[in-house]
Amino acid sequence: MSIKETNDKIAQGVTTGFQKIEDGVVGGYKKIEDGVVGSFTKIEDKFVGKFLTHEGETVAEAKERLAAEQKKREEAAKNE
């Protein structure tokens, strides 16, 4: 086995090891992120449902209405 072949084999081993570590770290982060975002969304939906919906309005409709109202306020503030 030549030095070049040995170096290539070592480089392949290092690259493979790094890729496995990277995949594990990224996968773990994604699971944590999904859990946090999912929990936040549940809390947000409950808050909107309890305090910000109008009579007969769904949570999704309330969120759309609130986003539109916020956009109007931002545009009004920008124009002042």
Phi and psi restraints in degrees (range 20) as a CNS / XPLOR table:
assign (resid 1 and name C) (resid 2 and name N)
       (resid 2 and name CA) (resid 2 and name C) 1.0 -83.5 20.0 2
assign (resid 2 and name N) (resid 2 and name CA)
       (resid 2 and name C) (resid 3 and name N) 1.0 169.3 20.0 2
assign (resid 2 and name C) (resid 3 and name N)
       (resid 3 and name CA) (resid 3 and name C) 1.0 -63.5 20.0 2
assign (resid 3 and name N) (resid 3 and name CA)
       (resid 3 and name C) (resid 4 and name N) 1.0 -39.9 20.0 2
assign (resid 3 and name C) (resid 4 and name N)
       (resid 4 and name CA) (resid 4 and name C) 1.0 -62.4 20.0 2
assign (resid 4 and name N) (resid 4 and name CA)
       (resid 4 and name C) (resid 5 and name N) 1.0 -44.2 20.0 2
assign (resid 4 and name C) (resid 5 and name N)
       (resid 5 and name CA) (resid 5 and name C) 1.0 -63.4 20.0 2
assign (resid 5 and name N) (resid 5 and name CA)
       (resid 5 and name C) (resid 6 and name N) 1.0 -40.6 20.0 2
assign (resid 5 and name C) (resid 6 and name N)
       (resid 6 and name CA) (resid 6 and name C) 1.0 -63.8 20.0 2
assign (resid 6 and name N) (resid 6 and name CA)
       (resid 6 and name C) (resid 7 and name N) 1.0 -44.6 20.0 2
assign (resid 6 and name C) (resid 7 and name N)
       (resid 7 and name CA) (resid 7 and name C) 1.0 -62.2 20.0 2
assign (resid 7 and name N) (resid 7 and name CA)
       (resid 7 and name C) (resid 8 and name N) 1.0 -42.1 20.0 2
assign (resid 7 and name C) (resid 8 and name N)
       (resid 8 and name CA) (resid 8 and name C) 1.0 -62.5 20.0 2
assign (resid 8 and name N) (resid 8 and name CA)
       (resid 8 and name C) (resid 9 and name N) 1.0 -40.6 20.0 2
assign (resid 8 and name C) (resid 9 and name N)
       (resid 9 and name CA) (resid 9 and name C) 1.0 -65.5 20.0 2
assign (resid 9 and name N) (resid 9 and name CA)
       (resid 9 and name C) (resid 10 and name N) 1.0 -42.0 20.0 2
assign (resid 9 and name C) (resid 10 and name N)
       (resid 10 and name CA) (resid 10 and name C) 1.0 -64.7 20.0 2
assign (resid 10 and name N) (resid 10 and name CA)
       (resid 10 and name C) (resid 11 and name N) 1.0 -44.7 20.0 2
assign (resid 10 and name C) (resid 11 and name N)
       (resid 11 and name CA) (resid 11 and name C) 1.0 -61.4 20.0 2
assign (resid 11 and name N) (resid 11 and name CA)
       (resid 11 and name C) (resid 12 and name N) 1.0 -40.9 20.0 2
assign (resid 11 and name C) (resid 12 and name N)
       (resid 12 and name CA) (resid 12 and name C) 1.0 -63.6 20.0 2
assign (resid 12 and name N) (resid 12 and name CA)
       (resid 12 and name C) (resid 13 and name N) 1.0 -42.6 20.0 2
assign (resid 12 and name C) (resid 13 and name N)
       (resid 13 and name CA) (resid 13 and name C) 1.0 -63.0 20.0 2
assign (resid 13 and name N) (resid 13 and name CA)
       (resid 13 and name C) (resid 14 and name N) 1.0 -42.9 20.0 2
assign (resid 13 and name C) (resid 14 and name N)
       (resid 14 and name CA) (resid 14 and name C) 1.0 -65.4 20.0 2
assign (resid 14 and name N) (resid 14 and name CA)
       (resid 14 and name C) (resid 15 and name N) 1.0 -44.7 20.0 2
assign (resid 14 and name C) (resid 15 and name N)
       (resid 15 and name CA) (resid 15 and name C) 1.0 -62.8 20.0 2
assign (resid 15 and name N) (resid 15 and name CA)
       (resid 15 and name C) (resid 16 and name N) 1.0 -44.2 20.0 2
assign (resid 15 and name C) (resid 16 and name N)
       (resid 16 and name CA) (resid 16 and name C) 1.0 -62.8 20.0 2
assign (resid 16 and name N) (resid 16 and name CA)
       (resid 16 and name C) (resid 17 and name N) 1.0 -44.5 20.0 2
assign (resid 16 and name C) (resid 17 and name N)
       (resid 17 and name CA) (resid 17 and name C) 1.0 -62.2 20.0 2
assign (resid 17 and name N) (resid 17 and name CA)
       (resid 17 and name C) (resid 18 and name N) 1.0 -44.1 20.0 2
assign (resid 17 and name C) (resid 18 and name N)
       (resid 18 and name CA) (resid 18 and name C) 1.0 -62.0 20.0 2
assign (resid 18 and name N) (resid 18 and name CA)
       (resid 18 and name C) (resid 19 and name N) 1.0 -42.5 20.0 2
assign (resid 18 and name C) (resid 19 and name N)
       (resid 19 and name CA) (resid 19 and name C) 1.0 -63.2 20.0 2
assign (resid 19 and name N) (resid 19 and name CA)
       (resid 19 and name C) (resid 20 and name N) 1.0 -39.6 20.0 2
assign (resid 19 and name C) (resid 20 and name N)
       (resid 20 and name CA) (resid 20 and name C) 1.0 -64.8 20.0 2
assign (resid 20 and name N) (resid 20 and name CA)
       (resid 20 and name C) (resid 21 and name N) 1.0 -42.4 20.0 2
assign (resid 20 and name C) (resid 21 and name N)
       (resid 21 and name CA) (resid 21 and name C) 1.0 -64.6 20.0 2
assign (resid 21 and name N) (resid 21 and name CA)
       (resid 21 and name C) (resid 22 and name N) 1.0 -45.4 20.0 2
assign (resid 21 and name C) (resid 22 and name N)
       (resid 22 and name CA) (resid 22 and name C) 1.0 -60.1 20.0 2
assign (resid 22 and name N) (resid 22 and name CA)
       (resid 22 and name C) (resid 23 and name N) 1.0 -45.4 20.0 2
assign (resid 22 and name C) (resid 23 and name N)
       (resid 23 and name CA) (resid 23 and name C) 1.0 -61.2 20.0 2
assign (resid 23 and name N) (resid 23 and name CA)
       (resid 23 and name C) (resid 24 and name N) 1.0 -40.4 20.0 2
assign (resid 23 and name C) (resid 24 and name N)
       (resid 24 and name CA) (resid 24 and name C) 1.0 -65.5 20.0 2
assign (resid 24 and name N) (resid 24 and name CA)
       (resid 24 and name C) (resid 25 and name N) 1.0 -43.8 20.0 2
assign (resid 24 and name C) (resid 25 and name N)
       (resid 25 and name CA) (resid 25 and name C) 1.0 -67.2 20.0 2
assign (resid 25 and name N) (resid 25 and name CA)
       (resid 25 and name C) (resid 26 and name N) 1.0 -47.0 20.0 2
assign (resid 25 and name C) (resid 26 and name N)
       (resid 26 and name CA) (resid 26 and name C) 1.0 -64.8 20.0 2
assign (resid 26 and name N) (resid 26 and name CA)
       (resid 26 and name C) (resid 27 and name N) 1.0 -42.4 20.0 2
assign (resid 26 and name C) (resid 27 and name N)
       (resid 27 and name CA) (resid 27 and name C) 1.0 -61.4 20.0 2
assign (resid 27 and name N) (resid 27 and name CA)
       (resid 27 and name C) (resid 28 and name N) 1.0 -43.1 20.0 2
assign (resid 27 and name C) (resid 28 and name N)
       (resid 28 and name CA) (resid 28 and name C) 1.0 -63.4 20.0 2
assign (resid 28 and name N) (resid 28 and name CA)
       (resid 28 and name C) (resid 29 and name N) 1.0 -42.6 20.0 2
assign (resid 28 and name C) (resid 29 and name N)
       (resid 29 and name CA) (resid 29 and name C) 1.0 -62.2 20.0 2
assign (resid 29 and name N) (resid 29 and name CA)
       (resid 29 and name C) (resid 30 and name N) 1.0 -44.7 20.0 2
assign (resid 29 and name C) (resid 30 and name N)
       (resid 30 and name CA) (resid 30 and name C) 1.0 -61.1 20.0 2
assign (resid 30 and name N) (resid 30 and name CA)
       (resid 30 and name C) (resid 31 and name N) 1.0 -40.5 20.0 2
assign (resid 30 and name C) (resid 31 and name N)
       (resid 31 and name CA) (resid 31 and name C) 1.0 -63.0 20.0 2
assign (resid 31 and name N) (resid 31 and name CA)
       (resid 31 and name C) (resid 32 and name N) 1.0 -44.2 20.0 2
assign (resid 31 and name C) (resid 32 and name N)
       (resid 32 and name CA) (resid 32 and name C) 1.0 -64.8 20.0 2
assign (resid 32 and name N) (resid 32 and name CA)
       (resid 32 and name C) (resid 33 and name N) 1.0 -45.4 20.0 2
assign (resid 32 and name C) (resid 33 and name N)
       (resid 33 and name CA) (resid 33 and name C) 1.0 -60.2 20.0 2
assign (resid 33 and name N) (resid 33 and name CA)
       (resid 33 and name C) (resid 34 and name N) 1.0 -45.5 20.0 2
assign (resid 33 and name C) (resid 34 and name N)
       (resid 34 and name CA) (resid 34 and name C) 1.0 -61.2 20.0 2
assign (resid 34 and name N) (resid 34 and name CA)
       (resid 34 and name C) (resid 35 and name N) 1.0 -40.7 20.0 2
assign (resid 34 and name C) (resid 35 and name N)
       (resid 35 and name CA) (resid 35 and name C) 1.0 -64.6 20.0 2
assign (resid 35 and name N) (resid 35 and name CA)
       (resid 35 and name C) (resid 36 and name N) 1.0 -43.7 20.0 2
assign (resid 35 and name C) (resid 36 and name N)
       (resid 36 and name CA) (resid 36 and name C) 1.0 -67.3 20.0 2
assign (resid 36 and name N) (resid 36 and name CA)
       (resid 36 and name C) (resid 37 and name N) 1.0 -47.2 20.0 2
assign (resid 36 and name C) (resid 37 and name N)
       (resid 37 and name CA) (resid 37 and name C) 1.0 -63.8 20.0 2
assign (resid 37 and name N) (resid 37 and name CA)
       (resid 37 and name C) (resid 38 and name N) 1.0 -41.4 20.0 2
assign (resid 37 and name C) (resid 38 and name N)
       (resid 38 and name CA) (resid 38 and name C) 1.0 -62.3 20.0 2
assign (resid 38 and name N) (resid 38 and name CA)
       (resid 38 and name C) (resid 39 and name N) 1.0 -42.7 20.0 2
assign (resid 38 and name C) (resid 39 and name N)
       (resid 39 and name CA) (resid 39 and name C) 1.0 -65.4 20.0 2
assign (resid 39 and name N) (resid 39 and name CA)
       (resid 39 and name C) (resid 40 and name N) 1.0 -42.7 20.0 2
assign (resid 39 and name C) (resid 40 and name N)
       (resid 40 and name CA) (resid 40 and name C) 1.0 -61.3 20.0 2
assign (resid 40 and name N) (resid 40 and name CA)
       (resid 40 and name C) (resid 41 and name N) 1.0 -43.5 20.0 2
assign (resid 40 and name C) (resid 41 and name N)
       (resid 41 and name CA) (resid 41 and name C) 1.0 -62.3 20.0 2
assign (resid 41 and name N) (resid 41 and name CA)
       (resid 41 and name C) (resid 42 and name N) 1.0 -40.2 20.0 2
assign (resid 41 and name C) (resid 42 and name N)
       (resid 42 and name CA) (resid 42 and name C) 1.0 -62.7 20.0 2
assign (resid 42 and name N) (resid 42 and name CA)
       (resid 42 and name C) (resid 43 and name N) 1.0 -45.0 20.0 2
assign (resid 42 and name C) (resid 43 and name N)
       (resid 43 and name CA) (resid 43 and name C) 1.0 -64.6 20.0 2
assign (resid 43 and name N) (resid 43 and name CA)
       (resid 43 and name C) (resid 44 and name N) 1.0 -44.2 20.0 2
assign (resid 43 and name C) (resid 44 and name N)
       (resid 44 and name CA) (resid 44 and name C) 1.0 -59.6 20.0 2
assign (resid 44 and name N) (resid 44 and name CA)
       (resid 44 and name C) (resid 45 and name N) 1.0 -45.4 20.0 2
assign (resid 44 and name C) (resid 45 and name N)
       (resid 45 and name CA) (resid 45 and name C) 1.0 -62.2 20.0 2
assign (resid 45 and name N) (resid 45 and name CA)
       (resid 45 and name C) (resid 46 and name N) 1.0 -40.9 20.0 2
assign (resid 45 and name C) (resid 46 and name N)
       (resid 46 and name CA) (resid 46 and name C) 1.0 -65.7 20.0 2
assign (resid 46 and name N) (resid 46 and name CA)
       (resid 46 and name C) (resid 47 and name N) 1.0 -41.9 20.0 2
assign (resid 46 and name C) (resid 47 and name N)
       (resid 47 and name CA) (resid 47 and name C) 1.0 -63.3 20.0 2
assign (resid 47 and name N) (resid 47 and name CA)
       (resid 47 and name C) (resid 48 and name N) 1.0 -48.3 20.0 2
assign (resid 47 and name C) (resid 48 and name N)
       (resid 48 and name CA) (resid 48 and name C) 1.0 -61.2 20.0 2
assign (resid 48 and name N) (resid 48 and name CA)
       (resid 48 and name C) (resid 49 and name N) 1.0 -43.8 20.0 2
assign (resid 48 and name C) (resid 49 and name N)
       (resid 49 and name CA) (resid 49 and name C) 1.0 -62.7 20.0 2
assign (resid 49 and name N) (resid 49 and name CA)
       (resid 49 and name C) (resid 50 and name N) 1.0 -37.2 20.0 2
assign (resid 49 and name C) (resid 50 and name N)
       (resid 50 and name CA) (resid 50 and name C) 1.0 -82.5 20.0 2
assign (resid 50 and name N) (resid 50 and name CA)
       (resid 50 and name C) (resid 51 and name N) 1.0 -39.5 20.0 2
assign (resid 50 and name C) (resid 51 and name N)
       (resid 51 and name CA) (resid 51 and name C) 1.0 -113.3 20.0 2
assign (resid 51 and name N) (resid 51 and name CA)
       (resid 51 and name C) (resid 52 and name N) 1.0 -19.7 20.0 2
assign (resid 51 and name C) (resid 52 and name N)
       (resid 52 and name CA) (resid 52 and name C) 1.0 -120.0 20.0 2
assign (resid 52 and name N) (resid 52 and name CA)
       (resid 52 and name C) (resid 53 and name N) 1.0 -2.5 20.0 2
assign (resid 52 and name C) (resid 53 and name N)
       (resid 53 and name CA) (resid 53 and name C) 1.0 -84.6 20.0 2
assign (resid 53 and name N) (resid 53 and name CA)
       (resid 53 and name C) (resid 54 and name N) 1.0 147.6 20.0 2
assign (resid 53 and name C) (resid 54 and name N)
       (resid 54 and name CA) (resid 54 and name C) 1.0 -91.4 20.0 2
assign (resid 54 and name N) (resid 54 and name CA)
       (resid 54 and name C) (resid 55 and name N) 1.0 169.5 20.0 2
assign (resid 54 and name C) (resid 55 and name N)
       (resid 55 and name CA) (resid 55 and name C) 1.0 -53.4 20.0 2
assign (resid 55 and name N) (resid 55 and name CA)
       (resid 55 and name C) (resid 56 and name N) 1.0 122.8 20.0 2
assign (resid 55 and name C) (resid 56 and name N)
       (resid 56 and name CA) (resid 56 and name C) 1.0 76.3 20.0 2
assign (resid 56 and name N) (resid 56 and name CA)
       (resid 56 and name C) (resid 57 and name N) 1.0 5.0 20.0 2
assign (resid 56 and name C) (resid 57 and name N)
       (resid 57 and name CA) (resid 57 and name C) 1.0 -92.0 20.0 2
assign (resid 57 and name N) (resid 57 and name CA)
       (resid 57 and name C) (resid 58 and name N) 1.0 138.6 20.0 2
assign (resid 57 and name C) (resid 58 and name N)
       (resid 58 and name CA) (resid 58 and name C) 1.0 -80.7 20.0 2
assign (resid 58 and name N) (resid 58 and name CA)
       (resid 58 and name C) (resid 59 and name N) 1.0 167.5 20.0 2
assign (resid 58 and name C) (resid 59 and name N)
       (resid 59 and name CA) (resid 59 and name C) 1.0 -62.9 20.0 2
assign (resid 59 and name N) (resid 59 and name CA)
       (resid 59 and name C) (resid 60 and name N) 1.0 -42.4 20.0 2
assign (resid 59 and name C) (resid 60 and name N)
       (resid 60 and name CA) (resid 60 and name C) 1.0 -62.6 20.0 2
assign (resid 60 and name N) (resid 60 and name CA)
       (resid 60 and name C) (resid 61 and name N) 1.0 -42.0 20.0 2
assign (resid 60 and name C) (resid 61 and name N)
       (resid 61 and name CA) (resid 61 and name C) 1.0 -64.7 20.0 2
assign (resid 61 and name N) (resid 61 and name CA)
       (resid 61 and name C) (resid 62 and name N) 1.0 -39.5 20.0 2
assign (resid 61 and name C) (resid 62 and name N)
       (resid 62 and name CA) (resid 62 and name C) 1.0 -64.6 20.0 2
assign (resid 62 and name N) (resid 62 and name CA)
       (resid 62 and name C) (resid 63 and name N) 1.0 -41.2 20.0 2
assign (resid 62 and name C) (resid 63 and name N)
       (resid 63 and name CA) (resid 63 and name C) 1.0 -62.8 20.0 2
assign (resid 63 and name N) (resid 63 and name CA)
       (resid 63 and name C) (resid 64 and name N) 1.0 -41.7 20.0 2
assign (resid 63 and name C) (resid 64 and name N)
       (resid 64 and name CA) (resid 64 and name C) 1.0 -63.4 20.0 2
assign (resid 64 and name N) (resid 64 and name CA)
       (resid 64 and name C) (resid 65 and name N) 1.0 -44.7 20.0 2
assign (resid 64 and name C) (resid 65 and name N)
       (resid 65 and name CA) (resid 65 and name C) 1.0 -61.9 20.0 2
assign (resid 65 and name N) (resid 65 and name CA)
       (resid 65 and name C) (resid 66 and name N) 1.0 -45.4 20.0 2
assign (resid 65 and name C) (resid 66 and name N)
       (resid 66 and name CA) (resid 66 and name C) 1.0 -63.8 20.0 2
assign (resid 66 and name N) (resid 66 and name CA)
       (resid 66 and name C) (resid 67 and name N) 1.0 -39.4 20.0 2
assign (resid 66 and name C) (resid 67 and name N)
       (resid 67 and name CA) (resid 67 and name C) 1.0 -64.4 20.0 2
assign (resid 67 and name N) (resid 67 and name CA)
       (resid 67 and name C) (resid 68 and name N) 1.0 -40.9 20.0 2
assign (resid 67 and name C) (resid 68 and name N)
       (resid 68 and name CA) (resid 68 and name C) 1.0 -65.3 20.0 2
assign (resid 68 and name N) (resid 68 and name CA)
       (resid 68 and name C) (resid 69 and name N) 1.0 -42.2 20.0 2
assign (resid 68 and name C) (resid 69 and name N)
       (resid 69 and name CA) (resid 69 and name C) 1.0 -63.0 20.0 2
assign (resid 69 and name N) (resid 69 and name CA)
       (resid 69 and name C) (resid 70 and name N) 1.0 -41.1 20.0 2
assign (resid 69 and name C) (resid 70 and name N)
       (resid 70 and name CA) (resid 70 and name C) 1.0 -63.9 20.0 2
assign (resid 70 and name N) (resid 70 and name CA)
       (resid 70 and name C) (resid 71 and name N) 1.0 -41.5 20.0 2
assign (resid 70 and name C) (resid 71 and name N)
       (resid 71 and name CA) (resid 71 and name C) 1.0 -62.1 20.0 2
assign (resid 71 and name N) (resid 71 and name CA)
       (resid 71 and name C) (resid 72 and name N) 1.0 -41.8 20.0 2
assign (resid 71 and name C) (resid 72 and name N)
       (resid 72 and name CA) (resid 72 and name C) 1.0 -61.3 20.0 2
assign (resid 72 and name N) (resid 72 and name CA)
       (resid 72 and name C) (resid 73 and name N) 1.0 -43.8 20.0 2
assign (resid 72 and name C) (resid 73 and name N)
       (resid 73 and name CA) (resid 73 and name C) 1.0 -62.9 20.0 2
assign (resid 73 and name N) (resid 73 and name CA)
       (resid 73 and name C) (resid 74 and name N) 1.0 -41.6 20.0 2
assign (resid 73 and name C) (resid 74 and name N)
       (resid 74 and name CA) (resid 74 and name C) 1.0 -65.5 20.0 2
assign (resid 74 and name N) (resid 74 and name CA)
       (resid 74 and name C) (resid 75 and name N) 1.0 -40.7 20.0 2
assign (resid 74 and name C) (resid 75 and name N)
       (resid 75 and name CA) (resid 75 and name C) 1.0 -67.0 20.0 2
assign (resid 75 and name N) (resid 75 and name CA)
       (resid 75 and name C) (resid 76 and name N) 1.0 -39.6 20.0 2
assign (resid 75 and name C) (resid 76 and name N)
       (resid 76 and name CA) (resid 76 and name C) 1.0 -64.0 20.0 2
assign (resid 76 and name N) (resid 76 and name CA)
       (resid 76 and name C) (resid 77 and name N) 1.0 -41.1 20.0 2
assign (resid 76 and name C) (resid 77 and name N)
       (resid 77 and name CA) (resid 77 and name C) 1.0 -67.3 20.0 2
assign (resid 77 and name N) (resid 77 and name CA)
       (resid 77 and name C) (resid 78 and name N) 1.0 -35.7 20.0 2
assign (resid 77 and name C) (resid 78 and name N)
       (resid 78 and name CA) (resid 78 and name C) 1.0 -68.7 20.0 2
assign (resid 78 and name N) (resid 78 and name CA)
       (resid 78 and name C) (resid 79 and name N) 1.0 -35.3 20.0 2
assign (resid 78 and name C) (resid 79 and name N)
       (resid 79 and name CA) (resid 79 and name C) 1.0 -78.6 20.0 2
assign (resid 79 and name N) (resid 79 and name CA)
       (resid 79 and name C) (resid 80 and name N) 1.0 -14.1 20.0 2
